[in-house]
Amino acid sequence: MSEASAILALAHRDFIKLLRDRQRMVADFAFPLIFIGILGTSLQAGFGGNSNINLLDYVFTGVLAQTVWQSSALGLISLLADREQDFSQEIFVSPISRYSIILGKILGESLVALPQALGIIVFGFILQIHIGPDQLARMALALIVIALFGGAFGVIVLANLSSQRAANQIFPFVLLPQFFLAGIFNPIQNLPLPLDILSHIAPMRYAVDLLRDAYYGSTSRIVLSDATTNLAIIGGLFVAFMVVGTFLFVRAERNR
């Protein structure tokens, strides 16, 4: 019970911090809506007639998955803020598992990311994107998995960074290429071999494909892999990121 209480306490702390940070709330909602509303609509208007797929739906699902995954990953920067304020030292001397501490942070950032998903879905209804009840249920489950996966990715990236400033400089170089390698805006079925290899390495690819599987169904040619394959890869990467990232972060704390 003490482990569960610690996880929930850390998650609650991060969620409360979001409610008090209005600038972050506005920014977190604004950028996805701009991508979908402007880019998705313009692509559908310009190329939709020459395509067999609805490009607005395509961009909507890609941006939705990317936003939740990225928000959860970026939220782990709070670990570095806690380190700079010596709050992490106080946490790590407590008699609870290090994995519980990291999992609590991931759960908290997932709770921050999921309300953004709700806002994007509501905006999708405004744009008249068709989302049936069965699709919505599948997407909700997929988004929970994506949020947790994004948080684990954030841990492995931040484990060896020394400050928030370093994180703010490194993260764009880690995330921006994945926007295109994951197929958020562009199909990636026929990439050149070097880019195809990089695409398979990009973790965001599996988050985006999992949500598109939930929206379109496994039989759609838009989906790269079935849900079982995506979940297996995400599960394996989640464990690897958690184990390695937690070990590196705890080691960095001990060496301070």
Rosetta blueprint (number, residue, H / E / L):
1 M L
2 S H
3 E H
4 A H
5 S H
6 A H
7 I H
8 L H
9 A H
10 L H
11 A H
12 H H
13 R H
14 D H
15 F H
16 I H
17 K H
18 L H
19 L H
20 R H
21 D L
22 R H
23 Q H
24 R H
25 M H
26 V H
27 A H
28 D H
29 F H
30 A H
31 F H
32 P H
33 L H
34 I H
35 F H
36 I H
37 G H
38 I H
39 L H
40 G H
41 T H
42 S H
43 L H
44 Q H
45 A H
46 G H
47 F H
48 G H
49 G H
50 N H
51 S L
52 N L
53 I L
54 N L
55 L H
56 L H
57 D H
58 Y H
59 V H
60 F H
61 T H
62 G H
63 V H
64 L H
65 A H
66 Q H
67 T H
68 V H
69 W H
70 Q H
71 S H
72 S H
73 A H
74 L H
75 G H
76 L L
77 I L
78 S H
79 L H
80 L H
81 A H
82 D H
83 R H
84 E H
85 Q L
86 D L
87 F H
88 S H
89 Q H
90 E H
91 I H
92 F H
93 V L
94 S L
95 P L
96 I L
97 S L
98 R H
99 Y H
100 S H
101 I H
102 I H
103 L H
104 G H
105 K H
106 I H
107 L H
108 G H
109 E H
110 S H
111 L H
112 V H
113 A H
114 L H
115 P H
116 Q H
117 A H
118 L H
119 G H
120 I H
121 I H
122 V H
123 F H
124 G H
125 F H
126 I H
127 L L
128 Q L
129 I L
130 H L
131 I L
132 G L
133 P H
134 D H
135 Q H
136 L H
137 A H
138 R H
139 M H
140 A H
141 L H
142 A H
143 L H
144 I H
145 V H
146 I H
147 A H
148 L H
149 F H
150 G H
151 G H
152 A H
153 F H
154 G H
155 V H
156 I H
157 V H
158 L H
159 A L
160 N L
161 L L
162 S L
163 S L
164 Q H
165 R H
166 A H
167 A H
168 N H
169 Q H
170 I H
171 F H
172 P H
173 F H
174 V H
175 L H
176 L H
177 P H
178 Q H
179 F H
180 F H
181 L H
182 A L
183 G L
184 I L
185 F L
186 N L
187 P L
188 I L
189 Q L
190 N L
191 L L
192 P L
193 L H
194 P H
195 L H
196 D H
197 I H
198 L H
199 S H
200 H H
201 I H
202 A L
203 P H
204 M H
205 R H
206 Y H
207 A H
208 V H
209 D H
210 L H
211 L H
212 R H
213 D H
214 A H
215 Y H
216 Y H
217 G L
218 S L
219 T L
220 S L
221 R L
222 I L
223 V L
224 L L
225 S L
226 D L
227 A H
228 T H
229 T H
230 N H
231 L H
232 A H
233 I H
234 I H
235 G H
236 G H
237 L H
238 F H
239 V H
240 A H
241 F H
242 M H
243 V H
244 V H
245 G H
246 T H
247 F H
248 L H
249 F H
250 V H
251 R H
252 A H
253 E H
254 R H
255 N L
256 R L
